[in-house]
């Protein structure tokens, strides 16, 4: 009998599915090792003078002159005399500008005395709305801008964890994920699950399949009146490490379960991603209605209101030349007014092609793309991040 037809004759069982998973995991592990040899871990590229000037908000001539007068240390230079900087070197320049620049505070945009930790949940009811893509690009942009960033992967599928070069089914099969800091028995401090990444000033807490157990365990814990309840567990866990960070970004699962509610209750701001299509907007409407009703029940359980400094809607996978999308984006703006971000995240071959190798537009070598394509993607992502950064700054009472 042809092996390809075995499934029809005998049926495909759970052990077969397990074999599929094992084969895929082994293959993916090999591909990751090939992609990141020789270090077998992701590493961050160097950044050009133009990119660094944009990150530091100085002119390229200022950057060049600072090197000439010796106030900036020398960095790697290619055979054409062009300077390239590591993320750590960019941060060193920021330290120098903070000490010697005219507007010292502008070079350190993070928290100051009295500012509370900004915890942003990226949410949507529906998969495919670019939640993970938005989360990782925002996290990396803010780290490059000088913020101390922590990312939490709260989706058991662990896409964000994989994006950072980890293999959750291999590296965290026995623990070391956000689940350990949220579970109801043998809970560990959040700091025990924090992983340093290849990105300067950017740490993460990974996810894994065990995180799906949190949904069932929470239902049981509520029945047994276990304290603290789910709505307080993440907020309490973050208290241990909040002095170490300016911004926390949470990639939530695409459903309104206990994991998402745990994130919402701990957040100071929400970013709702939405593709500008009728079905996606209808799904988001259902999500918002259900979230409103469920959060009210949470408020009764914890005896306080759940409030956020801001709720923003980010239009994703946007194609300006697509007439129906443009209409739906305009419809959203007319209904939700100032809550919809001005800058959309464009649908881009540069973003999707980079994602094929678990990279972002900040990580890929710009030379691998047509200049117009990568510039368009970077302009879009930077525009989104910068607009949201202004919202964060306003939440701190600045700008």
Secondary structure by P-SEA (a helix, b strand, c coil): cccccccccccccaaaaaaaaaaaaaaaaaaaaaacccccbbbbbbbcaaaaaaaacccaaaaaaaaaaccccccccccccbbbbcaaaaaaaaaaaaacccccccccccccccccbbbbbbcccccccaaaaaaaaaaaaaaaaccbbbbbbccccaaaaaaacccccccccccccccccccccccccccccccccccccbbbbbbcccccaaaaaaaaaaaaccccccccaaaaaaccccccccbbbbbccccccaaaaaaaaaccbbbbbbcccaaaaaaaaaaaaaaaaaaaaaaaaacccccccbbbbbbcccccccaaaaaaaaaaaaaaccccccccccccaaaaaaaaacccccccccccccaaaaaaaaaaaaaaaaaaaaaaaaaaccc
